[in-house]
Amino acid sequence: AKKMASTLEKMVNDMKSQGAVFSGIKFGQPFEFVRTEDELQCLIPQTLEMKVPNGKLVTVSALIAVSKDEGENWYFIDTGGRDMIAVKQIVPTLSNELVLPPKQGPIFYRD
């Protein structure tokens, strides 16, 4: 965890030095809930905005939400642009009923 925090901090500092700053994050309504033997699961649309020189970048992706206690507590998995095959290698308990939206690159909007 310490190494991961250090890596993330370096990434953020590198982006700042290049003039990029996260400017917003929005979450959409969860898609249909899927019940497995031990979990509730769903996808949540996520939109990230980053201010960059001369404009902004907008990336649309999905988070996977998982609850092991009937929705009392939730854990969130950022798919990071991976397809479901790659995500299931990390979290093999994910339902095959979850369908990730197609991967999209960031969209640039000029100021």
Biopython code that builds the backbone (N, CA, C, O; Angstrom):
import numpy as np
from Bio.PDB.StructureBuilder import StructureBuilder

atoms = [
    (1, "ALA", "N", (0.824, -1.194, 0.000)),
    (1, "ALA", "CA", (0.000, 0.000, 0.000)),
    (1, "ALA", "C", (0.867, 1.256, 0.000)),
    (1, "ALA", "O", (0.535, 2.260, -0.630)),
    (2, "LYS", "N", (1.985, 1.175, 0.723)),
    (2, "LYS", "CA", (2.883, 2.327, 0.787)),
    (2, "LYS", "C", (3.470, 2.632, -0.590)),
    (2, "LYS", "O", (3.571, 3.790, -0.996)),
    (3, "LYS", "N", (3.860, 1.555, -1.310)),
    (3, "LYS", "CA", (4.423, 1.722, -2.651)),
    (3, "LYS", "C", (3.379, 2.296, -3.600)),
    (3, "LYS", "O", (3.694, 3.154, -4.425)),
    (4, "MET", "N", (2.129, 1.823, -3.488)),
    (4, "MET", "CA", (1.058, 2.320, -4.346)),
    (4, "MET", "C", (0.816, 3.804, -4.089)),
    (4, "MET", "O", (0.657, 4.577, -5.034)),
    (5, "ALA", "N", (0.787, 4.208, -2.819)),
    (5, "ALA", "CA", (0.587, 5.620, -2.479)),
    (5, "ALA", "C", (1.714, 6.470, -3.040)),
    (5, "ALA", "O", (1.475, 7.565, -3.548)),
    (6, "SER", "N", (2.936, 5.973, -2.950)),
    (6, "SER", "CA", (4.089, 6.694, -3.479)),
    (6, "SER", "C", (3.997, 6.838, -4.998)),
    (6, "SER", "O", (4.303, 7.897, -5.545)),
    (7, "THR", "N", (3.578, 5.771, -5.675)),
    (7, "THR", "CA", (3.432, 5.799, -7.132)),
    (7, "THR", "C", (2.348, 6.794, -7.545)),
    (7, "THR", "O", (2.545, 7.572, -8.478)),
    (8, "LEU", "N", (1.200, 6.772, -6.851)),
    (8, "LEU", "CA", (0.117, 7.714, -7.165)),
    (8, "LEU", "C", (0.556, 9.155, -6.922)),
    (8, "LEU", "O", (0.247, 10.040, -7.719)),
    (9, "GLU", "N", (1.268, 9.392, -5.835)),
    (9, "GLU", "CA", (1.743, 10.744, -5.537)),
    (9, "GLU", "C", (2.681, 11.229, -6.635)),
    (9, "GLU", "O", (2.598, 12.383, -7.056)),
    (10, "LYS", "N", (3.579, 10.349, -7.104)),
    (10, "LYS", "CA", (4.491, 10.720, -8.186)),
    (10, "LYS", "C", (3.715, 11.046, -9.463)),
    (10, "LYS", "O", (4.038, 12.011, -10.156)),
    (11, "MET", "N", (2.681, 10.234, -9.780)),
    (11, "MET", "CA", (1.875, 10.487, -10.978)),
    (11, "MET", "C", (1.199, 11.850, -10.908)),
    (11, "MET", "O", (1.211, 12.601, -11.883)),
    (12, "VAL", "N", (0.609, 12.172, -9.754)),
    (12, "VAL", "CA", (-0.076, 13.459, -9.584)),
    (12, "VAL", "C", (0.919, 14.598, -9.716)),
    (12, "VAL", "O", (0.632, 15.590, -10.387)),
    (13, "ASN", "N", (2.084, 14.477, -9.089)),
    (13, "ASN", "CA", (3.096, 15.532, -9.188)),
    (13, "ASN", "C", (3.604, 15.695, -10.609)),
    (13, "ASN", "O", (3.849, 16.818, -11.049)),
    (14, "ASP", "N", (3.768, 14.586, -11.342)),
    (14, "ASP", "CA", (4.180, 14.671, -12.748)),
    (14, "ASP", "C", (3.130, 15.399, -13.577)),
    (14, "ASP", "O", (3.467, 16.222, -14.429)),
    (15, "MET", "N", (1.846, 15.095, -13.328)),
    (15, "MET", "CA", (0.770, 15.764, -14.078)),
    (15, "MET", "C", (0.752, 17.255, -13.758)),
    (15, "MET", "O", (0.588, 18.078, -14.658)),
    (16, "LYS", "N", (0.918, 17.607, -12.494)),
    (16, "LYS", "CA", (0.931, 19.023, -12.109)),
    (16, "LYS", "C", (2.069, 19.760, -12.789)),
    (16, "LYS", "O", (1.890, 20.887, -13.252)),
    (17, "SER", "N", (3.248, 19.134, -12.856)),
    (17, "SER", "CA", (4.400, 19.784, -13.478)),
    (17, "SER", "C", (4.169, 20.011, -14.966)),
    (17, "SER", "O", (4.792, 20.891, -15.561)),
    (18, "GLN", "N", (3.282, 19.230, -15.573)),
    (18, "GLN", "CA", (2.954, 19.387, -16.989)),
    (18, "GLN", "C", (1.723, 20.281, -17.182)),
    (18, "GLN", "O", (1.243, 20.440, -18.305)),
    (19, "GLY", "N", (1.216, 20.861, -16.096)),
    (19, "GLY", "CA", (0.083, 21.776, -16.185)),
    (19, "GLY", "C", (-1.274, 21.113, -16.142)),
    (19, "GLY", "O", (-2.269, 21.749, -16.490)),
    (20, "ALA", "N", (-1.355, 19.850, -15.725)),
    (20, "ALA", "CA", (-2.633, 19.137, -15.655)),
    (20, "ALA", "C", (-3.092, 19.039, -14.202)),
    (20, "ALA", "O", (-2.303, 18.724, -13.311)),
    (21, "VAL", "N", (-4.390, 19.317, -13.973)),
    (21, "VAL", "CA", (-4.962, 19.262, -12.629)),
    (21, "VAL", "C", (-6.358, 18.662, -12.720)),
    (21, "VAL", "O", (-7.152, 19.061, -13.572)),
    (22, "PHE", "N", (-6.666, 17.689, -11.834)),
    (22, "PHE", "CA", (-8.033, 17.167, -11.798)),
    (22, "PHE", "C", (-8.971, 18.295, -11.407)),
    (22, "PHE", "O", (-8.733, 18.996, -10.423)),
    (23, "SER", "N", (-10.045, 18.471, -12.182)),
    (23, "SER", "CA", (-10.967, 19.569, -11.892)),
    (23, "SER", "C", (-12.363, 19.095, -11.518)),
    (23, "SER", "O", (-13.180, 19.900, -11.071)),
    (24, "GLY", "N", (-12.660, 17.810, -11.689)),
    (24, "GLY", "CA", (-13.982, 17.348, -11.303)),
    (24, "GLY", "C", (-14.183, 15.872, -11.535)),
    (24, "GLY", "O", (-13.519, 15.256, -12.368)),
    (25, "ILE", "N", (-15.110, 15.320, -10.786)),
    (25, "ILE", "CA", (-15.519, 13.936, -10.958)),
    (25, "ILE", "C", (-17.017, 13.879, -10.714)),
    (25, "ILE", "O", (-17.525, 14.466, -9.759)),
    (26, "LYS", "N", (-17.718, 13.168, -11.583)),
    (26, "LYS", "CA", (-19.167, 13.011, -11.459)),
    (26, "LYS", "C", (-19.509, 11.539, -11.575)),
    (26, "LYS", "O", (-18.877, 10.798, -12.327)),
    (27, "PHE", "N", (-20.515, 11.123, -10.823)),
    (27, "PHE", "CA", (-20.975, 9.743, -10.872)),
    (27, "PHE", "C", (-22.414, 9.725, -11.344)),
    (27, "PHE", "O", (-23.226, 10.541, -10.907)),
    (28, "GLY", "N", (-22.733, 8.799, -12.232)),
    (28, "GLY", "CA", (-24.094, 8.650, -12.726)),
    (28, "GLY", "C", (-24.875, 7.673, -11.861)),
    (28, "GLY", "O", (-24.374, 7.171, -10.855)),
    (29, "GLN", "N", (-26.102, 7.415, -12.269)),
    (29, "GLN", "CA", (-26.948, 6.452, -11.562)),
    (29, "GLN", "C", (-26.421, 5.046, -11.794)),
    (29, "GLN", "O", (-26.039, 4.708, -12.914)),
    (30, "PRO", "N", (-26.394, 4.217, -10.750)),
    (30, "PRO", "CA", (-25.941, 2.832, -10.933)),
    (30, "PRO", "C", (-26.821, 2.099, -11.940)),
    (30, "PRO", "O", (-28.030, 2.320, -12.020)),
    (31, "PHE", "N", (-26.172, 1.212, -12.712)),
    (31, "PHE", "CA", (-26.916, 0.324, -13.596)),
    (31, "PHE", "C", (-27.579, -0.753, -12.755)),
    (31, "PHE", "O", (-27.402, -0.785, -11.537)),
    (32, "GLU", "N", (-28.324, -1.618, -13.376)),
    (32, "GLU", "CA", (-29.054, -2.675, -12.689)),
    (32, "GLU", "C", (-28.152, -3.491, -11.754)),
    (32, "GLU", "O", (-27.025, -3.841, -12.104)),
    (33, "PHE", "N", (-28.674, -3.781, -10.564)),
    (33, "PHE", "CA", (-27.935, -4.575, -9.584)),
    (33, "PHE", "C", (-27.981, -6.049, -9.966)),
    (33, "PHE", "O", (-28.996, -6.543, -10.458)),
    (34, "VAL", "N", (-26.879, -6.742, -9.734)),
    (34, "VAL", "CA", (-26.756, -8.174, -9.998)),
    (34, "VAL", "C", (-26.481, -8.845, -8.660)),
    (34, "VAL", "O", (-25.654, -8.377, -7.877)),
    (35, "ARG", "N", (-27.179, -9.941, -8.407)),
    (35, "ARG", "CA", (-26.954, -10.687, -7.171)),
    (35, "ARG", "C", (-26.190, -11.958, -7.506)),
    (35, "ARG", "O", (-26.580, -12.714, -8.396)),
    (36, "THR", "N", (-25.092, -12.185, -6.778)),
    (36, "THR", "CA", (-24.364, -13.445, -6.873)),
    (36, "THR", "C", (-24.655, -14.217, -5.588)),
    (36, "THR", "O", (-25.499, -13.795, -4.797)),
    (37, "GLU", "N", (-23.981, -15.322, -5.373)),
    (37, "GLU", "CA", (-24.215, -16.096, -4.151)),
    (37, "GLU", "C", (-23.956, -15.279, -2.894)),
    (37, "GLU", "O", (-24.712, -15.379, -1.927)),
    (38, "ASP", "N", (-22.893, -14.470, -2.893)),
    (38, "ASP", "CA", (-22.472, -13.775, -1.674)),
    (38, "ASP", "C", (-22.480, -12.250, -1.787)),
    (38, "ASP", "O", (-22.183, -11.568, -0.807)),
    (39, "GLU", "N", (-22.814, -11.700, -2.958)),
    (39, "GLU", "CA", (-22.623, -10.265, -3.155)),
    (39, "GLU", "C", (-23.740, -9.630, -3.976)),
    (39, "GLU", "O", (-24.447, -10.293, -4.734)),
    (40, "LEU", "N", (-23.868, -8.313, -3.792)),
    (40, "LEU", "CA", (-24.597, -7.451, -4.726)),
    (40, "LEU", "C", (-23.528, -6.729, -5.537)),
    (40, "LEU", "O", (-22.510, -6.309, -4.988)),
    (41, "GLN", "N", (-23.755, -6.583, -6.840)),
    (41, "GLN", "CA", (-22.794, -5.918, -7.706)),
    (41, "GLN", "C", (-23.533, -5.015, -8.681)),
    (41, "GLN", "O", (-24.668, -5.295, -9.067)),
    (42, "CYS", "N", (-22.880, -3.929, -9.076)),
    (42, "CYS", "CA", (-23.433, -3.075, -10.128)),
    (42, "CYS", "C", (-22.314, -2.222, -10.722)),
    (42, "CYS", "O", (-21.207, -2.155, -10.189)),
    (43, "LEU", "N", (-22.635, -1.579, -11.830)),
    (43, "LEU", "CA", (-21.720, -0.640, -12.471)),
    (43, "LEU", "C", (-22.214, 0.773, -12.216)),
    (43, "LEU", "O", (-23.419, 1.026, -12.204)),
    (44, "ILE", "N", (-21.277, 1.691, -12.011)),
    (44, "ILE", "CA", (-21.600, 3.098, -11.803)),
    (44, "ILE", "C", (-20.815, 3.915, -12.825)),
    (44, "ILE", "O", (-19.585, 3.874, -12.828)),
    (45, "PRO", "N", (-21.513, 4.664, -13.701)),
    (45, "PRO", "CA", (-20.795, 5.510, -14.657)),
    (45, "PRO", "C", (-19.993, 6.592, -13.917)),
    (45, "PRO", "O", (-20.440, 7.132, -12.905)),
    (46, "GLN", "N", (-18.813, 6.892, -14.440)),
    (46, "GLN", "CA", (-17.923, 7.868, -13.816)),
    (46, "GLN", "C", (-17.371, 8.787, -14.908)),
    (46, "GLN", "O", (-16.914, 8.316, -15.949)),
    (47, "THR", "N", (-17.414, 10.091, -14.668)),
    (47, "THR", "CA", (-16.853, 11.068, -15.595)),
    (47, "THR", "C", (-15.786, 11.870, -14.864)),
    (47, "THR", "O", (-16.067, 12.519, -13.856)),
    (48, "LEU", "N", (-14.565, 11.822, -15.376)),
    (48, "LEU", "CA", (-13.442, 12.570, -14.802)),
    (48, "LEU", "C", (-13.105, 13.741, -15.707)),
    (48, "LEU", "O", (-13.054, 13.601, -16.929)),
    (49, "GLU", "N", (-12.875, 14.904, -15.093)),
    (49, "GLU", "CA", (-12.442, 16.077, -15.849)),
    (49, "GLU", "C", (-11.080, 16.508, -15.355)),
    (49, "GLU", "O", (-10.823, 16.549, -14.151)),
    (50, "MET", "N", (-10.200, 16.832, -16.306)),
    (50, "MET", "CA", (-8.868, 17.274, -15.958)),
    (50, "MET", "C", (-8.565, 18.544, -16.737)),
    (50, "MET", "O", (-8.692, 18.577, -17.961)),
    (51, "LYS", "N", (-8.164, 19.585, -16.024)),
    (51, "LYS", "CA", (-7.753, 20.836, -16.656)),
    (51, "LYS", "C", (-6.336, 20.647, -17.178)),
    (51, "LYS", "O", (-5.433, 20.266, -16.434)),
    (52, "VAL", "N", (-6.154, 20.917, -18.456)),
    (52, "VAL", "CA", (-4.843, 20.824, -19.093)),
    (52, "VAL", "C", (-4.588, 22.134, -19.823)),
    (52, "VAL", "O", (-5.519, 22.907, -20.049)),
    (53, "PRO", "N", (-3.328, 22.394, -20.198)),
    (53, "PRO", "CA", (-3.069, 23.625, -20.950)),
    (53, "PRO", "C", (-3.984, 23.726, -22.174)),
    (53, "PRO", "O", (-4.095, 22.770, -22.942)),
    (54, "ASN", "N", (-4.627, 24.856, -22.356)),
    (54, "ASN", "CA", (-5.497, 25.174, -23.497)),
    (54, "ASN", "C", (-6.855, 24.472, -23.492)),
    (54, "ASN", "O", (-7.563, 24.528, -24.497)),
    (55, "GLY", "N", (-7.243, 23.814, -22.398)),
    (55, "GLY", "CA", (-8.551, 23.172, -22.390)),
    (55, "GLY", "C", (-8.735, 22.192, -21.258)),
    (55, "GLY", "O", (-8.154, 22.329, -20.182)),
    (56, "LYS", "N", (-9.572, 21.182, -21.534)),
    (56, "LYS", "CA", (-9.799, 20.146, -20.534)),
    (56, "LYS", "C", (-9.962, 18.802, -21.228)),
    (56, "LYS", "O", (-10.365, 18.732, -22.389)),
    (57, "LEU", "N", (-9.642, 17.739, -20.500)),
    (57, "LEU", "CA", (-9.838, 16.375, -20.951)),
    (57, "LEU", "C", (-10.969, 15.770, -20.140)),
    (57, "LEU", "O", (-11.009, 15.925, -18.919)),
    (58, "VAL", "N", (-11.888, 15.081, -20.803)),
    (58, "VAL", "CA", (-13.002, 14.412, -20.134)),
    (58, "VAL", "C", (-12.927, 12.930, -20.480)),
    (58, "VAL", "O", (-12.858, 12.553, -21.650)),
    (59, "THR", "N", (-12.943, 12.097, -19.443)),
    (59, "THR", "CA", (-12.895, 10.653, -19.619)),
    (59, "THR", "C", (-14.124, 10.032, -18.973)),
    (59, "THR", "O", (-14.437, 10.319, -17.818)),
    (60, "VAL", "N", (-14.820, 9.183, -19.717)),
    (60, "VAL", "CA", (-15.986, 8.475, -19.203)),
    (60, "VAL", "C", (-15.606, 7.006, -19.045)),
    (60, "VAL", "O", (-15.085, 6.383, -19.969)),
    (61, "SER", "N", (-15.878, 6.464, -17.854)),
    (61, "SER", "CA", (-15.575, 5.061, -17.594)),
    (61, "SER", "C", (-16.603, 4.517, -16.605)),
    (61, "SER", "O", (-17.666, 5.108, -16.419)),
    (62, "ALA", "N", (-16.285, 3.400, -15.979)),
    (62, "ALA", "CA", (-17.222, 2.799, -15.024)),
    (62, "ALA", "C", (-16.479, 2.298, -13.801)),
    (62, "ALA", "O", (-15.348, 1.818, -13.886)),
    (63, "LEU", "N", (-17.142, 2.420, -12.665)),
    (63, "LEU", "CA", (-16.696, 1.783, -11.435)),
    (63, "LEU", "C", (-17.546, 0.543, -11.237)),
    (63, "LEU", "O", (-18.715, 0.517, -11.621)),
    (64, "ILE", "N", (-16.964, -0.474, -10.643)),
    (64, "ILE", "CA", (-17.744, -1.635, -10.234)),
    (64, "ILE", "C", (-17.960, -1.509, -8.740)),
    (64, "ILE", "O", (-17.004, -1.337, -7.983)),
    (65, "ALA", "N", (-19.214, -1.593, -8.310)),
    (65, "ALA", "CA", (-19.552, -1.525, -6.888)),
    (65, "ALA", "C", (-19.922, -2.922, -6.413)),
    (65, "ALA", "O", (-20.686, -3.630, -7.068)),
    (66, "VAL", "N", (-19.366, -3.317, -5.254)),
    (66, "VAL", "CA", (-19.592, -4.654, -4.705)),
    (66, "VAL", "C", (-19.950, -4.514, -3.228)),
    (66, "VAL", "O", (-19.278, -3.803, -2.481)),
    (67, "SER", "N", (-21.017, -5.201, -2.816)),
    (67, "SER", "CA", (-21.398, -5.243, -1.409)),
    (67, "SER", "C", (-21.492, -6.694, -0.960)),
    (67, "SER", "O", (-22.116, -7.522, -1.625)),
    (68, "LYS", "N", (-20.869, -6.993, 0.166)),
    (68, "LYS", "CA", (-20.902, -8.343, 0.727)),
    (68, "LYS", "C", (-21.926, -8.453, 1.856)),
    (68, "LYS", "O", (-22.099, -9.523, 2.440)),
    (69, "ASP", "N", (-22.619, -7.322, 2.169)),
    (69, "ASP", "CA", (-23.565, -7.334, 3.292)),
    (69, "ASP", "C", (-24.901, -6.689, 2.911)),
    (69, "ASP", "O", (-25.435, -5.847, 3.633)),
    (70, "GLU", "N", (-25.424, -7.113, 1.747)),
    (70, "GLU", "CA", (-26.747, -6.670, 1.280)),
    (70, "GLU", "C", (-26.872, -5.150, 1.121)),
    (70, "GLU", "O", (-27.946, -4.593, 1.344)),
    (71, "GLY", "N", (-25.788, -4.482, 0.740)),
    (71, "GLY", "CA", (-25.837, -3.055, 0.458)),
    (71, "GLY", "C", (-25.530, -2.147, 1.625)),
    (71, "GLY", "O", (-25.604, -0.926, 1.487)),
    (72, "GLU", "N", (-25.185, -2.708, 2.773)),
    (72, "GLU", "CA", (-24.832, -1.888, 3.942)),
    (72, "GLU", "C", (-23.519, -1.142, 3.699)),
    (72, "GLU", "O", (-23.418, 0.053, 3.978)),
    (73, "ASN", "N", (-22.527, -1.841, 3.186)),
    (73, "ASN", "CA", (-21.217, -1.270, 2.864)),
    (73, "ASN", "C", (-20.856, -1.653, 1.433)),
    (73, "ASN", "O", (-21.191, -2.742, 0.967)),
    (74, "TRP", "N", (-20.173, -0.753, 0.747)),
    (74, "TRP", "CA", (-19.808, -0.974, -0.650)),
    (74, "TRP", "C", (-18.314, -0.804, -0.847)),
    (74, "TRP", "O", (-17.672, 0.014, -0.189)),
    (75, "TYR", "N", (-17.771, -1.595, -1.767)),
    (75, "TYR", "CA", (-16.388, -1.479, -2.196)),
    (75, "TYR", "C", (-16.430, -1.114, -3.671)),
    (75, "TYR", "O", (-17.273, -1.609, -4.418)),
    (76, "PHE", "N", (-15.512, -0.241, -4.087)),
    (76, "PHE", "CA", (-15.531, 0.244, -5.460)),
    (76, "PHE", "C", (-14.237, -0.138, -6.166)),
    (76, "PHE", "O", (-13.145, -0.009, -5.611)),
    (77, "ILE", "N", (-14.381, -0.606, -7.393)),
    (77, "ILE", "CA", (-13.249, -1.029, -8.205)),
    (77, "ILE", "C", (-13.227, -0.147, -9.446)),
    (77, "ILE", "O", (-14.160, -0.168, -10.249)),
    (78, "ASP", "N", (-12.165, 0.621, -9.598)),
    (78, "ASP", "CA", (-12.007, 1.433, -10.807)),
    (78, "ASP", "C", (-11.465, 0.518, -11.893)),
    (78, "ASP", "O", (-10.397, -0.073, -11.734)),
    (79, "THR", "N", (-12.188, 0.401, -12.983)),
    (79, "THR", "CA", (-11.782, -0.517, -14.047)),
    (79, "THR", "C", (-10.549, -0.033, -14.794)),
    (79, "THR", "O", (-9.887, -0.815, -15.475)),
    (80, "GLY", "N", (-10.239, 1.250, -14.669)),
    (80, "GLY", "CA", (-9.018, 1.776, -15.281)),
    (80, "GLY", "C", (-8.906, 1.520, -16.767)),
    (80, "GLY", "O", (-7.801, 1.380, -17.291)),
    (81, "GLY", "N", (-10.043, 1.458, -17.458)),
    (81, "GLY", "CA", (-10.029, 1.231, -18.895)),
    (81, "GLY", "C", (-9.810, -0.228, -19.290)),
    (81, "GLY", "O", (-9.686, -0.540, -20.474)),
    (82, "ARG", "N", (-9.761, -1.120, -18.303)),
    (82, "ARG", "CA", (-9.579, -2.546, -18.608)),
    (82, "ARG", "C", (-10.893, -3.148, -19.077)),
    (82, "ARG", "O", (-11.970, -2.637, -18.770)),
    (83, "ASP", "N", (-10.791, -4.251, -19.832)),
    (83, "ASP", "CA", (-12.001, -4.974, -20.194)),
    (83, "ASP", "C", (-12.351, -5.942, -19.063)),
    (83, "ASP", "O", (-11.576, -6.114, -18.122)),
    (84, "MET", "N", (-13.521, -6.572, -19.160)),
    (84, "MET", "CA", (-13.994, -7.428, -18.074)),
    (84, "MET", "C", (-13.094, -8.635, -17.863)),
    (84, "MET", "O", (-12.953, -9.103, -16.733)),
    (85, "ILE", "N", (-12.486, -9.145, -18.916)),
    (85, "ILE", "CA", (-11.578, -10.298, -18.761)),
    (85, "ILE", "C", (-10.416, -9.921, -17.843)),
    (85, "ILE", "O", (-10.060, -10.687, -16.947)),
    (86, "ALA", "N", (-9.828, -8.753, -18.059)),
    (86, "ALA", "CA", (-8.713, -8.306, -17.220)),
    (86, "ALA", "C", (-9.166, -8.022, -15.793)),
    (86, "ALA", "O", (-8.459, -8.355, -14.842)),
    (87, "VAL", "N", (-10.337, -7.411, -15.636)),
    (87, "VAL", "CA", (-10.845, -7.099, -14.295)),
    (87, "VAL", "C", (-11.143, -8.385, -13.528)),
    (87, "VAL", "O", (-10.878, -8.466, -12.328)),
    (88, "LYS", "N", (-11.694, -9.391, -14.213)),
    (88, "LYS", "CA", (-12.015, -10.653, -13.539)),
    (88, "LYS", "C", (-10.758, -11.408, -13.110)),
    (88, "LYS", "O", (-10.825, -12.244, -12.209)),
    (89, "GLN", "N", (-9.638, -11.138, -13.724)),
    (89, "GLN", "CA", (-8.383, -11.740, -13.262)),
    (89, "GLN", "C", (-8.007, -11.180, -11.896)),
    (89, "GLN", "O", (-7.391, -11.869, -11.084)),
    (90, "ILE", "N", (-8.379, -9.932, -11.648)),
    (90, "ILE", "CA", (-8.101, -9.288, -10.366)),
    (90, "ILE", "C", (-9.183, -9.643, -9.348)),
    (90, "ILE", "O", (-8.882, -9.909, -8.184)),
    (91, "VAL", "N", (-10.453, -9.647, -9.793)),
    (91, "VAL", "CA", (-11.598, -9.922, -8.922)),
    (91, "VAL", "C", (-12.437, -11.022, -9.563)),
    (91, "VAL", "O", (-13.415, -10.727, -10.250)),
    (92, "PRO", "N", (-12.072, -12.283, -9.352)),
    (92, "PRO", "CA", (-12.739, -13.384, -10.049)),
    (92, "PRO", "C", (-14.197, -13.613, -9.655)),
    (92, "PRO", "O", (-14.897, -14.359, -10.340)),
    (93, "THR", "N", (-14.678, -12.996, -8.574)),
    (93, "THR", "CA", (-16.066, -13.208, -8.144)),
    (93, "THR", "C", (-17.063, -12.337, -8.902)),
    (93, "THR", "O", (-18.263, -12.424, -8.645)),
    (94, "LEU", "N", (-16.603, -11.507, -9.822)),
    (94, "LEU", "CA", (-17.527, -10.631, -10.542)),
    (94, "LEU", "C", (-18.454, -11.445, -11.439)),
    (94, "LEU", "O", (-18.049, -12.427, -12.061)),
    (95, "SER", "N", (-19.704, -11.006, -11.485)),
    (95, "SER", "CA", (-20.715, -11.690, -12.275)),
    (95, "SER", "C", (-20.486, -11.475, -13.773)),
    (95, "SER", "O", (-20.041, -10.408, -14.196)),
    (96, "ASN", "N", (-20.793, -12.491, -14.558)),
    (96, "ASN", "CA", (-20.735, -12.363, -16.016)),
    (96, "ASN", "C", (-21.865, -11.493, -16.547)),
    (96, "ASN", "O", (-21.855, -11.115, -17.719)),
    (97, "GLU", "N", (-22.839, -11.170, -15.700)),
    (97, "GLU", "CA", (-23.938, -10.298, -16.114)),
    (97, "GLU", "C", (-23.520, -8.831, -16.174)),
    (97, "GLU", "O", (-24.188, -8.025, -16.821)),
    (98, "LEU", "N", (-22.432, -8.481, -15.511)),
    (98, "LEU", "CA", (-21.931, -7.105, -15.588)),
    (98, "LEU", "C", (-21.266, -6.915, -16.941)),
    (98, "LEU", "O", (-20.406, -7.704, -17.332)),
    (99, "VAL", "N", (-21.661, -5.878, -17.647)),
    (99, "VAL", "CA", (-21.104, -5.598, -18.969)),
    (99, "VAL", "C", (-20.512, -4.198, -18.945)),
    (99, "VAL", "O", (-21.236, -3.208, -18.842)),
    (100, "LEU", "N", (-19.192, -4.125, -19.041)),
    (100, "LEU", "CA", (-18.525, -2.829, -19.053)),
    (100, "LEU", "C", (-18.781, -2.118, -20.369)),
    (100, "LEU", "O", (-18.809, -2.757, -21.421)),
    (101, "PRO", "N", (-18.971, -0.798, -20.326)),
    (101, "PRO", "CA", (-19.112, -0.062, -21.583)),
    (101, "PRO", "C", (-17.803, -0.121, -22.369)),
    (101, "PRO", "O", (-16.740, -0.318, -21.781)),
    (102, "PRO", "N", (-17.868, 0.046, -23.686)),
    (102, "PRO", "CA", (-16.635, 0.026, -24.486)),
    (102, "PRO", "C", (-15.660, 1.095, -24.011)),
    (102, "PRO", "O", (-16.062, 2.187, -23.609)),
    (103, "LYS", "N", (-14.382, 0.767, -24.064)),
    (103, "LYS", "CA", (-13.339, 1.702, -23.649)),
    (103, "LYS", "C", (-13.324, 2.913, -24.577)),
    (103, "LYS", "O", (-13.385, 2.787, -25.800)),
    (104, "GLN", "N", (-13.241, 4.092, -23.954)),
    (104, "GLN", "CA", (-13.167, 5.333, -24.717)),
    (104, "GLN", "C", (-11.933, 6.101, -24.269)),
    (104, "GLN", "O", (-11.592, 6.115, -23.086)),
    (105, "GLY", "N", (-11.281, 6.725, -25.208)),
    (105, "GLY", "CA", (-10.156, 7.601, -24.845)),
    (105, "GLY", "C", (-10.686, 8.930, -24.323)),
    (105, "GLY", "O", (-11.868, 9.234, -24.486)),
    (106, "PRO", "N", (-9.835, 9.710, -23.708)),
    (106, "PRO", "CA", (-10.287, 11.020, -23.233)),
    (106, "PRO", "C", (-10.662, 11.926, -24.412)),
    (106, "PRO", "O", (-10.096, 11.827, -25.500)),
    (107, "ILE", "N", (-11.622, 12.799, -24.163)),
    (107, "ILE", "CA", (-12.057, 13.773, -25.179)),
    (107, "ILE", "C", (-11.504, 15.131, -24.764)),
    (107, "ILE", "O", (-11.673, 15.546, -23.618)),
    (108, "PHE", "N", (-10.846, 15.826, -25.691)),
    (108, "PHE", "CA", (-10.248, 17.130, -25.420)),
    (108, "PHE", "C", (-11.215, 18.230, -25.841)),
    (108, "PHE", "O", (-11.734, 18.225, -26.957)),
    (109, "TYR", "N", (-11.450, 19.186, -24.917)),
    (109, "TYR", "CA", (-12.260, 20.365, -25.204)),
    (109, "TYR", "C", (-11.355, 21.579, -25.060)),
    (109, "TYR", "O", (-10.802, 21.838, -23.992)),
    (110, "ARG", "N", (-11.215, 22.312, -26.149)),
    (110, "ARG", "CA", (-10.352, 23.505, -26.137)),
    (110, "ARG", "C", (-11.069, 24.664, -25.438)),
    (110, "ARG", "O", (-12.272, 24.864, -25.608)),
    (111, "ASP", "N", (-10.300, 25.421, -24.650)),
    (111, "ASP", "CA", (-10.863, 26.620, -23.981)),
    (111, "ASP", "C", (-11.249, 27.664, -25.003)),
    (111, "ASP", "O", (-11.736, 28.734, -24.638)),
]
sb = StructureBuilder()
sb.init_structure("model")
sb.init_model(0)
sb.init_chain("A")
sb.init_seg("    ")
for serial, (resi, resn, name, xyz) in enumerate(atoms, 1):
    if name == "N":
        sb.init_residue(resn, " ", resi, " ")
    sb.init_atom(name, np.array(xyz, "f"), 0.0, 1.0, " ", f" {name:<3s}", serial, name[0])
structure = sb.get_structure()
